[in-house]
Amino acid sequence: MSLSITRENFDEWMMPVYAPAPFIPVRGEGSRLWDQQGKEYIDFAGGIAVNALGHAHPALREALNDQASK
């Protein structure tokens, strides 16, 4: 099984609510995203149809891990 992300498989799983961004995000931290080449972007759409808490906040990750371990 390949873990590489292509435009085709990314679009297969993402909801087509808006026109696709010209990049595929592969990492998120706070209000920032990174693409496959390591270029950094500000995530202006992070609150649309998701939580508005940002990406991978350490306190949120810890709370989720604690809850999942119960």
Beta strands, then each sheet from edge to edge (+ up, - down):
strand 1: 25-29
strand 2: 32-35
strand 3: 40-42
sheet 1: 1+ 2- 3+
end
